[in-house]
Amino acid sequence: MRPNPFEQLPDTVEVGGARVRIDPDFRIGVAIETEMLTDSPDVDGLLRAFYPDGVPQDVEAAADRMIWFYAHTDEAGQDDETPSGSSARWYDFTQDADALLASFQQAYGIDLERDSLHWWKFRRLLFGLPPETPFMQRVHYRVADLDKLPKEQRRHYRKMRRLYALRQPERRKMTAAERDAAMKARVQRRFEEAQHAAQGKMPVLRV
């Protein structure tokens, strides 16, 4: 039987054959995504936040489950690619925080500063925001194909695109799958560092 899309969203993951409680709040998902954009993600901090009762002994499996939870897609295959199908980033949680706060309040009556929201539900609502909300207006300017616009509109769109341009340094454009694989590779390196440190081969590297 296929899973029911309206079942209660999970607050545990399976690690080593046991169910382990996690913090499914959207703030954890935002933290994971934000760290993934850095050169030295704080994997240890993410794991401690994700597993409030303590990180499982199998750190590698625990990290894999954390990334799986973060990268979850609905059965329909919805993902966080751009609306236009490009793999370029089209939002930034830090830069777009105010627009997201206003948009969730406007569209759903949800206060992101106070309300609790499951990460998976947050993603569904994020990608379902109406086009007239401040956040989606920014996205519209960022992803619009200027070549398909009437000539008289292009100047305005270029101006708005500069206004809402993502200020963080651009890295090589990656698909969601490539990004998640890169995060797994970073987690693996941190796991190996911890293993070597435990064996007295090198000090634990802090990031």
C-alpha positions in Angstrom: 0.0 0.0 0.0 1.3 3.4 -0.9 1.9 5.8 2.0 -0.9 8.2 2.8 0.2 11.8 2.1 -1.9 13.0 5.0 -0.4 10.8 7.7 1.3 12.5 10.6 4.8 13.6 9.6 7.6 11.7 11.4 9.5 12.8 14.4 11.9 9.8 14.5 14.3 8.2 12.1 15.7 4.6 12.1 19.4 4.3 12.9 20.9 0.9 13.4 17.6 -0.8 13.5 16.2 1.5 16.3 13.9 4.4 16.1 15.6 7.6 17.3 13.8 10.8 18.2 14.7 13.9 16.2 13.8 17.6 16.1 11.7 17.9 12.9 11.2 21.6 13.2 11.8 23.7 10.1 14.5 25.7 11.8 16.7 22.6 11.9 16.1 22.1 8.2 17.0 25.7 7.5 20.2 25.3 9.6 21.2 22.2 7.6 20.7 24.0 4.3 22.5 27.1 5.4 25.5 25.1 6.7 25.6 23.2 3.4 26.4 26.4 1.6 29.5 27.0 3.6 33.0 25.6 3.0 33.2 24.1 6.5 29.8 23.0 7.7 29.4 22.5 11.4 28.3 18.8 11.1 28.8 18.2 14.8 26.5 21.0 15.8 23.9 19.9 13.2 23.8 16.4 14.6 23.4 17.6 18.2 20.5 19.8 17.2 18.9 17.1 15.0 19.1 14.4 17.7 18.0 16.2 20.9 18.4 13.1 23.1 22.0 12.5 22.0 23.7 11.6 18.7 23.6 7.8 18.1 26.9 5.9 18.4 26.9 5.1 14.6 27.7 8.7 13.7 27.9 7.9 10.0 24.5 6.3 9.9 23.1 9.1 12.0 24.4 11.7 9.6 23.0 9.8 6.6 19.6 9.8 8.2 19.8 13.5 8.9 20.6 14.3 5.3 17.8 11.9 4.1 15.3 13.8 6.3 16.5 17.2 5.1 16.4 16.2 1.4 13.0 14.4 1.6 10.8 14.9 -1.5 7.1 14.2 -1.8 5.9 11.3 -3.8 5.2 13.6 -6.7 8.9 14.3 -6.8 8.7 17.9 -5.7 12.2 19.2 -5.0 13.8 22.5 -4.4 14.9 23.2 -7.9 14.0 26.5 -9.4 10.5 27.1 -10.8 12.1 27.4 -14.3 13.9 24.1 -14.0 17.3 25.5 -13.7 19.7 24.2 -11.0 20.8 27.7 -10.0 19.9 28.9 -6.5 16.9 31.1 -6.4 16.5 31.9 -2.7 18.6 32.3 0.4 17.1 31.8 3.8 19.2 34.5 5.4 18.8 37.2 2.7 15.1 36.4 2.2 14.1 36.0 5.8 12.0 39.1 6.0 10.2 38.3 2.7 9.5 34.7 4.0 8.2 36.0 7.3 5.8 38.3 5.5 4.8 35.8 2.9 3.9 33.0 5.4 1.9 35.4 7.5 0.1 36.8 4.4 -0.6 33.4 2.8 -1.1 31.1 5.7 -1.3 33.2 8.9 1.8 31.4 10.1 4.4 33.4 12.2 7.7 31.8 11.4 9.3 33.5 14.4 7.0 31.9 16.9 5.1 28.9 15.4 6.4 25.4 15.1 6.3 23.7 11.7 7.6 20.4 10.5 10.4 20.7 8.0 8.6 18.7 5.3 5.4 20.8 5.8 7.4 24.0 5.6 8.9 22.9 2.3 5.5 22.1 0.9 4.2 25.5 2.0 7.3 27.3 0.8 7.0 25.9 -2.7 3.2 26.6 -2.7 3.4 30.3 -1.8 1.1 32.4 -4.1 2.9 34.5 -6.7 1.7 37.8 -5.2 3.6 37.2 -1.9 6.9 39.2 -1.4 9.0 36.1 -1.4 7.6 34.7 -4.7 7.9 38.2 -6.3 11.6 38.1 -5.6 11.9 34.6 -7.0 10.0 35.7 -10.1 12.5 38.4 -10.9 15.4 36.1 -10.2 14.3 33.3 -12.6 12.5 35.2 -15.3 13.7 34.6 -18.8 14.5 38.1 -20.0 14.7 37.1 -23.6 11.0 36.2 -23.5 9.9 39.5 -22.1 8.8 42.5 -24.2 11.7 44.8 -24.8 10.1 47.6 -22.7 9.9 45.4 -19.6 13.5 44.1 -19.7 15.0 47.3 -18.1 12.6 47.1 -15.2 13.3 43.3 -14.7 17.1 43.9 -14.8 16.7 46.6 -12.2 14.7 44.4 -9.9 17.1 41.5 -10.5 20.0 43.6 -9.3 17.9 44.7 -6.3 17.1 41.1 -5.2 20.4 39.5 -6.4 21.8 36.9 -4.0 24.7 38.5 -2.3 26.5 35.3 -1.2 29.4 34.2 -3.5 28.1 31.9 -6.2 29.6 28.4 -6.4 29.4 25.9 -9.2 25.7 25.4 -9.9 24.6 22.0 -8.6 21.4 20.0 -8.7 19.7 19.0 -5.4 21.1 15.5 -5.8 24.7 16.8 -6.4 24.4 19.2 -3.4 23.2 16.4 -1.1 26.0 14.1 -2.3 28.5 16.9 -1.5 27.1 17.2 2.0 27.4 13.4 2.5 31.0 13.6 1.4 31.7 16.3 3.9 30.0 14.3 6.7 32.1 11.3 5.7 35.3 13.4 6.0 34.2 14.6 9.5 33.4 11.0 10.5 36.8 9.8 9.4 38.5 12.7 11.3 36.6 11.7 14.4 37.6 8.0 14.0 41.3 8.9 13.5 41.2 11.2 16.6 39.7 8.4 18.7 42.6 6.2 17.6 45.1 8.8 18.6 46.2 9.5 15.0 45.3 13.2 14.9 43.4 15.8 16.9 39.7 16.4 16.3 39.3 19.2 13.8 36.7 21.8 14.9 34.8 23.8 12.3 
